[in-house]
Amino acid sequence: MHSSTRLTLTVDLWRLQDAITSCRQASATDAVAASNRVTELYRGDLAEGVSADW
């Protein structure tokens, strides 16, 4: 059976990059909102507890 349901994939890094770009290109008021999005995306240290080299 074929389904027409479409899935959306988001990646935190992409959302972070978009917010940073918006912040750099925005007016002062919009830059504050974009900066807030950056901080909202933070969920903790990346790969916390991983001791391997990157």
C-alpha positions as CSV (number, residue, x, y, z in Angstrom):
1,M,0.0,0.0,0.0
2,H,1.3,3.4,-0.9
3,S,1.0,6.3,1.6
4,S,1.2,9.9,0.7
5,T,2.4,10.8,4.2
6,R,5.5,13.0,4.0
7,L,8.1,12.9,6.7
8,T,10.2,15.9,7.7
9,L,13.8,15.5,8.9
10,T,15.4,18.1,11.0
11,V,18.9,18.2,12.4
12,D,19.9,20.3,15.3
13,L,23.0,21.5,13.5
14,W,21.0,22.7,10.6
15,R,18.6,24.6,12.8
16,L,21.6,26.1,14.7
17,Q,23.3,27.2,11.5
18,D,20.0,28.8,10.3
19,A,19.6,30.7,13.5
20,I,23.2,31.9,13.5
21,T,22.8,33.1,9.9
22,S,19.5,34.8,10.7
23,C,21.2,36.5,13.7
24,R,24.0,37.9,11.5
25,Q,21.7,39.2,8.8
26,A,18.9,40.6,10.9
27,S,18.0,43.9,12.4
28,A,18.8,44.4,16.1
29,T,15.3,43.3,17.2
30,D,15.3,40.2,14.9
31,A,18.8,39.4,15.9
32,V,17.7,39.1,19.5
33,A,15.0,36.6,18.5
34,A,17.5,34.6,16.4
35,S,19.9,34.6,19.3
36,N,17.2,33.2,21.6
37,R,16.6,30.4,19.1
38,V,20.3,29.5,19.3
39,T,20.1,29.2,23.1
40,E,16.8,27.2,22.9
41,L,18.5,24.7,20.6
42,Y,21.2,23.9,23.2
43,R,20.4,20.6,24.8
44,G,23.7,19.7,26.5
45,D,27.3,18.9,25.6
46,L,27.8,17.3,22.3
47,A,28.7,13.6,22.7
48,E,29.0,14.0,26.4
49,G,31.1,11.1,27.9
50,V,32.7,10.1,24.6
51,S,36.4,9.9,25.0
52,A,37.3,9.2,21.3
53,D,39.2,11.8,19.3
54,W,37.1,13.8,16.9
